[in-house]
Amino acid sequence: MTVALGYTKQAGYELWRVFAEQGLRRFDRTHGAEKSIREMGFVKYHGDIAKFLPEIENLNMNARVTGIARRKVIEDKIPEDALRRHSF
């Protein structure tokens, strides 16, 4: 059976709940990574590297930023004098 515009009608998709669950299952992983990257932008360095780095790393587990991009995210958030003190 087809509906408007020639798309095939599939059983269960007329219910919004079923449609929403299918969409979340399919796209949640990519949107979760985007959300984590956005949240990494809000993390602030408050003078304690032992609190800052785990917070960034926890968010990065989902975002999976690696290499130079990961280093840049961290370095941009830490002031120059703190970078010299901790010598990454």
Secondary structure, DSSP 8 states (H G I E B T S, - for coil): -B-GGG-B--TTTTSHHHHHHHHHHHHHHHHHHHHHHHHHHH----S-HHHHHHHHHHHHHHH---HHHHHHHHHHHS-HHHHHHH--
